[in-house]
Amino acid sequence: MKIKRIAAICKSQKKAELWTRPDHRGEVAAQYILAGRAVYRMQGMPVMEAEHLLGLFDIPGKDRDDWQLENRLADDTLCNLADTENGEREADLPNIIIQWHGESYRPVITCRGLAVVNTEYFSPLDTSDGHFAIMERVNAAGKVYLAAKVGLILQAAIFPEEIPEGMQQEISRTFGGIGND
């Protein structure tokens, strides 16, 4: 995991949540950072509190009062942070990038239709070992999210966005007439 990339996402919003997932004894099994529309697993780190993230992110003391920090338990209704889940399937991510209002998005074809993910949410993932997979999962509310894995180990849960109306119109205008008629 690339902490500096997670820090950049959090810095843009001056907000970070530290999620803790307890084991069956109530001890810390894993911790995660919620950064925007993604939850990243912290590995190789000591047990932390949200306030420790400011030091980890190199936030100067004078800027720390501007941040919103929260400690909370991992929310299994929002996303399952287990390494595997019954019914998960490989996500369909076409190999294209959409530039829209200065941001880059990757389309995702899900069981609920087309969605997009801001490419910055993929940037903290360490894909250097080549065993990288993006799986599609559905939460308790029926919302699709992506489980990013290295090997079989969950690294992040990423929440796609609905395609903004203006982007939908531009895609239709640009690609609507393409075909082999």
C-alpha positions in Angstrom: 0.0 0.0 0.0 1.3 3.4 -0.9 0.6 5.6 2.2 1.6 8.8 0.5 -1.2 8.3 -2.1 -3.7 7.6 0.6 -2.5 10.8 2.3 -3.0 12.8 -0.9 -6.6 11.7 -1.1 -7.3 12.5 2.6 -5.4 15.9 2.3 -7.7 17.0 -0.6 -10.7 16.7 1.8 -8.9 17.3 5.1 -10.7 14.2 6.4 -9.8 10.7 7.4 -11.5 7.9 9.2 -9.7 5.0 10.9 -11.7 1.8 10.8 -10.9 -1.0 13.2 -12.1 -4.6 12.6 -12.0 -6.6 15.8 -11.4 -10.4 15.9 -13.7 -12.8 17.8 -11.9 -11.9 21.1 -12.5 -8.2 20.6 -8.8 -7.5 19.8 -7.7 -5.5 16.7 -7.7 -7.9 13.7 -7.1 -5.2 11.1 -7.3 -1.4 10.6 -8.3 0.5 7.5 -8.2 4.1 6.4 -11.4 5.5 4.7 -10.1 8.0 2.2 -12.9 9.5 0.0 -14.7 6.7 -1.7 -12.2 3.9 -0.7 -11.2 2.0 2.4 -7.5 0.9 2.4 -6.1 -1.9 4.6 -3.1 -0.8 6.8 -0.5 -3.5 6.9 2.7 -3.7 8.9 1.6 -0.8 11.1 1.1 -0.6 14.8 -2.5 -0.3 16.2 -3.4 3.4 15.8 -5.9 6.0 16.6 -7.2 8.5 13.9 -5.1 11.3 15.4 -2.0 9.3 14.6 -2.8 9.6 10.9 -1.9 13.3 10.9 1.7 12.3 11.8 1.7 9.5 9.3 0.5 11.9 6.6 3.1 14.6 7.6 0.4 17.2 8.5 2.1 20.2 10.2 0.8 21.0 13.7 -0.6 24.4 12.6 -2.9 22.6 10.0 -4.1 19.8 12.2 -7.1 21.7 13.6 -8.6 21.9 10.1 -8.9 18.1 9.8 -12.0 16.0 10.5 -10.9 12.7 12.1 -12.9 9.8 13.3 -12.3 6.4 14.9 -14.9 3.8 14.2 -15.6 0.1 13.9 -15.5 -1.3 10.4 -18.9 -1.1 8.9 -19.8 -4.6 7.5 -23.1 -3.2 6.1 -21.2 -0.8 3.9 -18.6 -3.3 2.7 -17.3 -6.7 3.7 -13.6 -6.4 4.5 -12.9 -10.1 4.6 -10.5 -11.5 2.0 -13.2 -13.5 0.3 -17.0 -13.2 0.0 -19.5 -15.7 -1.4 -20.9 -14.4 -4.7 -18.0 -12.0 -5.5 -17.0 -12.0 -9.2 -14.2 -10.5 -11.2 -15.1 -6.9 -12.1 -15.3 -5.9 -15.8 -13.1 -2.9 -16.2 -12.7 -1.8 -19.8 -9.2 -0.7 -20.6 -10.1 3.0 -21.2 -9.9 6.2 -19.2 -12.4 9.0 -19.3 -11.2 12.5 -18.7 -14.0 14.7 -17.2 -13.6 18.1 -15.7 -10.0 17.6 -14.9 -10.4 14.2 -13.4 -9.7 10.7 -14.8 -12.3 8.0 -14.4 -12.2 4.3 -15.2 -15.5 2.8 -16.3 -16.8 -0.4 -14.5 -19.5 -2.6 -16.0 -21.2 -4.0 -12.9 -24.2 -6.2 -12.3 -26.2 -3.0 -11.7 -25.0 -1.3 -14.9 -22.2 1.1 -15.8 -20.4 3.1 -13.1 -17.1 5.0 -12.9 -14.2 5.1 -10.4 -11.9 8.0 -10.1 -8.5 6.6 -11.0 -6.9 8.2 -7.9 -8.5 5.5 -5.8 -6.5 2.8 -7.6 -3.2 4.7 -7.1 -2.5 3.6 -3.5 -2.6 -0.1 -4.5 0.7 -1.8 -4.8 0.3 -3.9 -8.0 4.0 -4.6 -8.4 3.8 -8.3 -7.8 1.5 -9.0 -10.7 -1.2 -10.8 -8.7 -3.7 -8.0 -8.7 -7.4 -8.5 -9.1 -10.5 -6.3 -8.8 -13.6 -8.2 -7.7 -17.2 -7.0 -7.7 -19.2 -7.3 -4.5 -22.7 -6.2 -3.4 -23.3 -4.8 0.1 -26.4 -5.3 2.3 -28.1 -2.3 0.8 -27.6 -3.7 -2.8 -24.9 -1.2 -3.7 -21.9 -2.5 -5.7 -18.4 -1.9 -4.5 -15.0 -3.2 -5.7 -12.7 -5.4 -3.7 -9.1 -4.8 -4.7 -6.9 -7.8 -4.0 -3.2 -8.7 -4.2 -3.2 -12.5 -4.5 -6.1 -13.5 -2.2 -5.7 -10.7 0.3 -8.1 -7.8 0.3 -6.2 -4.5 0.0 -9.1 -2.0 -0.5 -12.8 -1.6 -1.0 -13.6 1.0 -3.6 -17.0 2.5 -4.1 -17.9 3.4 -7.7 -19.9 6.5 -8.6 -22.9 6.8 -10.8 -22.0 8.4 -14.1 -22.8 12.1 -13.9 -25.5 13.2 -16.3 -23.2 15.4 -18.4 -20.7 12.6 -18.7 -23.4 10.2 -19.8 -24.6 12.7 -22.5 -21.0 13.2 -23.7 -20.3 9.4 -23.9 -23.6 8.9 -25.8 -22.8 11.8 -28.2 -19.2 10.6 -28.8 -19.7 6.8 -28.9 -23.4 6.4 -29.6 -23.0 6.0 -33.4 -20.1 3.6 -33.3 -20.9 0.1 -34.5 -20.5 -2.3 -37.4 -23.8 -1.7 -39.1 
